[in-house]
Amino acid sequence: MINVRELVAKGKGIGITNGHRLCPGCGAAIIAKMAMMVAGKNVVVANATGCLEVSTTIFPYTSWKVPWIHNAFENAGATISGVETAYRALRKKGKINRDIKFVAFGGDGGTYDIGLQSLSAALERGHNFVYILYDNEAYMNTGIQKSSATPFGAWTTTSEVGKVKQGKEQFRKDITEVVAGHHIPYVAQASPAFFVDFMRKVEKALNTPGPAFINVISPCPLGWKFDSSLTIELARIAVETNFWPLYEIINDKYVLNYEPKKRLPITEWIKYQGRYKHLLKPENQELVEKLQKEIDRRFELLKKKVAMSEDLTIEEKQ
């Protein structure tokens, strides 16, 4: 099991370092740094087009200290598959004699939407890699357009707020469950606010043979419209409201890593974010209630899956 204190002590300059041009308070930078501290030096990174890619590799500079490949929005899964396959071939020929891990980073645009086909195919083929989704809930790199990750009621430049509409009209796609449908060995949701939990999930994913996927909530000060000092606090509140449950799916069995002792109402999540300010108006109370109801429904469904997994485990032991 990882020792977080030791990782922090030796983690400076590993994987990704300072000098990038991501916004102050960017969740993606925090997520990438934590993940790479766990991954170490013997790793190859594929990075789909997005905030993390464009802001860490502005020519002729790079913040990456490991082999790194830029991919288009739609093909990070295909690229990391090819590299991992080439590695296995070279090991068989005796041309490489060391263990190398493979990690792909993608935003929600390159994962939920444009890159889903490539990721799905890579998962189905069973390549040995870890896909880390930094989920900032819109196409932030190209102008804050909505994606299928954008939550219900949120403002974006393509889900405007006015007399006709009050933000996005659909609930966000549950990409973690979509990936779980591929029946891969390891799937998880995480938050940078619960950093020990997240880093241990990265460790588990790296040590799992076959494909692994971690969906990490990534607060975006620019797109969500909040003060950059609140990034980690918002990542915490997302969990405490059950908007973003922390759980794992290990060989199709669900494990709930954390359940709030007293669940906070969703208003605690939205009140800090300018993209939701219209929902706090009295005339939009019905929309807030609709959002709360859906969050509660999904969390209860998750708990049922956890309970079912626990029952199956007991049966197997008997």
C-alpha positions in Angstrom: 0.0 0.0 0.0 1.3 3.5 -0.8 2.7 5.8 1.8 1.4 9.2 0.9 4.0 11.0 3.1 6.8 9.3 1.3 5.3 10.1 -2.1 5.0 13.7 -1.2 8.6 13.8 0.0 10.0 12.4 -3.2 7.3 13.5 -5.6 8.7 16.8 -6.7 9.5 16.7 -10.4 8.1 13.2 -10.9 5.8 12.8 -14.0 4.6 16.3 -14.3 6.2 19.4 -12.8 5.6 23.1 -12.4 5.8 25.6 -15.2 2.5 24.6 -16.9 0.0 27.2 -17.9 -3.2 25.7 -16.5 -5.5 28.1 -14.6 -4.9 28.8 -10.9 -7.0 26.3 -9.0 -7.4 23.9 -12.0 -8.5 20.5 -10.8 -6.8 18.7 -13.7 -3.3 19.9 -12.6 -3.9 18.6 -9.1 -5.3 15.3 -10.4 -2.4 14.7 -12.8 0.2 15.5 -10.2 -1.2 13.1 -7.7 -1.6 10.3 -10.2 1.9 10.7 -11.6 3.4 10.7 -8.1 2.0 7.2 -7.7 2.8 6.1 -11.3 6.5 7.0 -10.9 9.0 7.2 -13.7 8.5 3.9 -15.6 5.3 5.1 -17.4 4.2 6.2 -20.8 1.4 8.8 -20.9 -1.1 9.4 -23.7 -3.0 12.7 -23.4 -6.2 13.5 -25.3 -6.6 17.1 -26.6 -7.9 19.3 -23.8 -6.9 21.6 -21.1 -4.3 19.3 -19.6 -2.7 18.7 -23.0 -2.6 22.3 -24.4 -1.5 23.9 -21.2 1.4 21.6 -20.3 3.1 21.4 -23.7 3.1 24.8 -25.3 5.9 24.5 -27.9 8.8 24.4 -27.3 8.2 23.7 -23.6 6.8 20.7 -21.7 6.0 20.0 -18.0 6.1 16.3 -18.5 9.1 14.3 -17.2 8.1 11.0 -18.7 7.4 9.8 -22.3 4.3 11.6 -23.4 2.1 11.4 -26.5 -0.4 14.0 -27.6 -3.6 12.5 -29.1 -6.6 14.1 -30.8 -9.8 14.3 -28.8 -11.0 11.0 -30.3 -8.1 8.6 -30.2 -6.3 8.4 -26.8 -7.7 4.9 -26.3 -6.4 3.7 -29.6 -3.0 5.3 -29.1 -2.4 3.9 -25.7 -3.5 0.5 -27.0 -0.9 0.6 -29.8 1.9 1.6 -27.5 1.0 -1.1 -24.9 0.9 -3.7 -27.7 4.2 -2.6 -29.1 5.7 -2.9 -25.6 4.4 -6.5 -25.2 5.9 -7.4 -28.6 9.3 -5.9 -27.7 9.3 -7.7 -24.3 8.7 -11.0 -26.1 11.7 -10.3 -28.4 13.8 -9.5 -25.4 14.4 -5.9 -26.5 12.8 -4.5 -23.3 13.4 -6.0 -19.9 11.7 -3.7 -17.5 8.1 -3.1 -16.4 6.4 -0.1 -17.9 3.0 1.2 -17.0 0.6 2.9 -19.5 -1.7 5.8 -18.5 -4.1 7.9 -20.6 -5.5 11.2 -19.5 -8.7 12.7 -21.0 -11.2 15.3 -20.2 -14.9 14.7 -20.4 -15.1 15.9 -24.0 -12.5 13.3 -25.1 -14.0 10.6 -22.9 -17.8 11.0 -22.6 -18.3 12.1 -26.2 -15.8 12.4 -28.9 -13.4 9.7 -27.6 -15.9 7.2 -26.3 -15.6 4.9 -29.3 -11.9 4.7 -29.0 -11.9 4.1 -25.3 -14.7 1.5 -25.5 -12.8 -0.5 -28.1 -9.6 -0.4 -26.0 -11.5 -1.6 -22.9 -13.2 -4.4 -24.9 -9.9 -5.6 -26.3 -8.4 -5.8 -22.8 -5.3 -3.8 -23.1 -3.2 -3.3 -19.9 -3.5 0.5 -19.2 -5.1 3.0 -16.8 -7.5 5.7 -18.1 -7.9 8.7 -15.9 -10.7 11.0 -16.7 -10.4 14.5 -15.2 -14.1 15.4 -15.3 -14.7 19.2 -15.5 -18.1 18.8 -16.9 -17.9 20.8 -20.2 -15.6 21.5 -23.1 -13.6 24.0 -21.2 -10.6 24.1 -23.6 -12.7 25.3 -26.5 -15.1 27.8 -24.9 -17.1 26.1 -22.1 -19.6 24.3 -24.4 -21.8 21.7 -22.8 -21.0 18.0 -23.0 -22.8 14.9 -21.9 -20.9 15.3 -18.6 -22.6 18.7 -18.0 -25.0 18.5 -15.1 -28.7 19.3 -15.2 -29.4 23.0 -14.9 -25.8 24.2 -15.4 -25.0 27.2 -17.6 -22.6 26.8 -20.5 -22.1 28.8 -23.6 -24.3 26.3 -25.4 -26.8 25.8 -22.6 -27.7 29.4 -21.9 -29.9 30.9 -19.3 -32.7 33.2 -20.3 -36.5 33.5 -20.7 -36.8 30.2 -22.7 -34.2 27.9 -21.0 -32.5 27.6 -17.6 -29.3 25.9 -18.3 -28.8 22.3 -19.5 -32.1 20.4 -19.7 -30.7 16.8 -19.5 -29.1 14.9 -16.7 -25.4 14.1 -17.2 -24.4 10.7 -18.6 -23.1 8.3 -16.0 -19.8 7.5 -17.7 -18.6 5.4 -14.8 -21.5 3.0 -15.3 -21.0 3.0 -19.0 -17.4 1.9 -18.5 -18.6 -0.7 -15.9 -20.7 -2.2 -18.6 -17.5 -3.4 -20.3 -16.9 -5.6 -17.3 -13.2 -4.6 -17.0 -11.3 -5.6 -13.8 -11.2 -2.2 -12.1 -13.4 1.0 -12.3 -13.6 3.8 -9.7 -14.8 7.3 -8.9 -12.6 9.6 -7.0 -12.1 13.2 -5.8 -8.9 15.2 -5.3 -10.3 16.4 -1.9 -10.1 12.8 -0.7 -6.5 12.5 -1.9 -5.5 9.3 0.0 -8.5 7.5 -1.5 -7.7 8.8 -5.0 -4.0 7.9 -4.8 -4.7 4.4 -3.5 -7.1 3.9 -6.4 -4.4 4.9 -8.8 -2.1 2.4 -7.2 -4.8 -0.3 -7.5 -5.5 0.5 -11.1 -1.8 0.4 -12.0 -1.4 -3.0 -10.3 -4.5 -4.5 -12.0 -3.8 -6.7 -15.0 -5.9 -5.4 -17.9 -7.8 -2.1 -18.4 -8.6 0.1 -15.5 -10.6 3.4 -15.4 -10.8 6.2 -12.8 -13.3 9.1 -13.1 -12.1 12.0 -11.0 -14.1 15.2 -10.4 -12.1 18.2 -11.6 -13.5 21.6 -10.5 -12.9 24.3 -13.1 -12.8 27.9 -11.8 -13.3 29.4 -15.2 -16.1 27.2 -16.5 -17.9 26.7 -13.1 -17.3 30.3 -12.2 -15.9 30.1 -8.6 -13.0 31.5 -6.8 -9.9 29.5 -7.5 -9.2 29.1 -3.7 -12.3 26.8 -3.5 -11.2 24.0 -5.8 -10.6 21.4 -3.1 -13.5 22.5 -1.0 -15.9 22.1 -4.0 -14.4 18.7 -4.7 -15.2 17.8 -1.1 -18.7 19.2 -1.1 -19.4 17.2 -4.3 -18.9 14.0 -2.3 -20.7 15.2 0.8 -23.8 16.0 -1.2 -23.7 12.5 -3.0 -23.4 14.4 -6.2 -20.1 12.5 -6.7 -20.0 9.2 -4.7 -16.7 7.6 -4.0 -16.8 4.0 -5.0 -15.0 1.1 -6.8 -16.1 -1.7 -9.0 -13.7 -4.6 -8.7 -14.4 -7.5 -11.1 -18.1 -6.3 -11.3 -18.5 -6.0 -7.5 -19.4 -2.6 -6.1 -17.6 -1.1 -3.0 -18.8 2.2 -1.5 -15.7 3.9 -0.1 -17.4 6.7 1.7 -20.9 7.7 2.7 -21.5 11.1 4.3 -22.7 10.9 7.9 -25.1 13.7 7.2 -25.7 14.3 3.5 -25.5 17.9 2.5 -28.3 19.3 0.3 -27.3 20.0 -3.3 -27.8 23.8 -2.7 -24.4 23.6 -0.7 -22.8 22.4 -4.0 -24.4 24.9 -6.4 -24.3 28.1 -4.2 -20.5 28.6 -4.8 -20.7 28.3 -8.6 -21.8 31.1 -11.0 -22.9 28.5 -13.5 -25.8 27.7 -11.2 -26.7 31.1 -9.9 -30.0 31.2 -11.8 -31.1 28.0 -9.9 -31.0 29.9 -6.6 -33.8 32.2 -7.7 -37.2 31.4 -6.1 -38.8 30.8 -9.5 -36.3 28.0 -10.2 -36.8 26.1 -6.9 -38.6 23.3 -8.8 -35.4 22.7 -10.9 -33.3 22.4 -7.7 -35.7 19.9 -6.3 -35.6 17.9 -9.6 -31.8 17.9 -9.4 -31.8 16.8 -5.8 -34.3 14.0 -6.5 -32.1 12.6 -9.3 -29.0 12.7 -7.2 -30.8 10.9 -4.4 -32.2 8.3 -6.8 -28.8 7.5 -8.3 -27.2 7.2 -4.9 -29.8 4.8 -3.7 -29.3 2.7 -6.8 -25.6 2.6 -6.1 -26.2 1.4 -2.5 -28.4 -1.4 -3.9 -25.6 -2.5 -6.2 -23.2 -2.4 -3.2 -25.5 -4.5 -1.1 -26.0 -7.0 -3.9 -22.2 -7.3 -4.3 -21.8 -7.9 -0.6 -24.5 -10.7 -0.7 -22.7 -12.3 -3.7 -19.4 -12.2 -1.8 -20.9 -13.9 1.3 -22.4 -16.6 -1.0 -19.0 -17.2 -2.7 -17.3 -17.6 0.7 -19.9 -20.1 1.8 
